[in-house]
Amino acid sequence: GAVVSQHPSWVICKSGTSVKIECRSLDFQATTMFWYRQFPKQSLMLMATSNEGSKATYEQGVEKDKFLINHASLTLSTLTVTSAHPEDSSFYICSAPSGIAGYEQYFGPGTRLTVT
Amino acid sequence: GQNIDQPTEMTATEGAIVQINCTYQTSGFNGLFWYQQHAGEAPTFLSYNVLDGLEEKGRFSSFLSRSKGYSYLLLKELQMKDSASYLCAVWDSNYQLIWGAGTKLIIKP
């Protein structure tokens, strides 16, 4: 199956700093990637849809100036959490559609962010 | 509003069969997904149903009834490694994935 990687797998940062998370599709091209956030014991919450060559589409309630998304190429999307606060501590997961019909979502392994 | 309901937690015995239900109310429907998520890991794709009926894939089967807004995931010959959360998700009319909160399945020996 298709492979999506994320880097870093975990990161600890101080409050007020910025953190960049990379999402790469390793063996397929992805014009669209999705960024999710998941708090403990809760389901996935879609944050934004990353589109190659154009601006990301953010879900209601997600601050686009705080969560900067750049889809630089057909295999790379980045999420930058700016001026991080402890409440931003969460599990961030990206996914990309693949498969013949394009309906299978392949998820990256996730990035656990802890803001101290 | 859009809503997906599934039980919060279920317990089953190794070697047995368990059925995890999912009901949905969404604006439009373009398919229903089941994903497995082990603690601390990302979800992995299990199945996709867009037509009514049962799709079987090894020990796992998924059923869909569009008229009832209902699906279930059936796991047979349960193994300890099946202990995980099972997420139901629906593609709405805009192909946006709407996620359920997940069902935590606990397998006991």
Interface residues (C-beta under 8 A of the other chain):
Chain A: G1 F34 Q42 S43 L44 M45 L46 F91 I93 S95 Y103 E104 Q105 Y106 F107 G108 P109 G110 R112
Chain B: G31 F33 Y35 G40 E41 A42 P43 T44 F45 Y48 L87 W91 Q96 L97 W99 G100 A101 G102
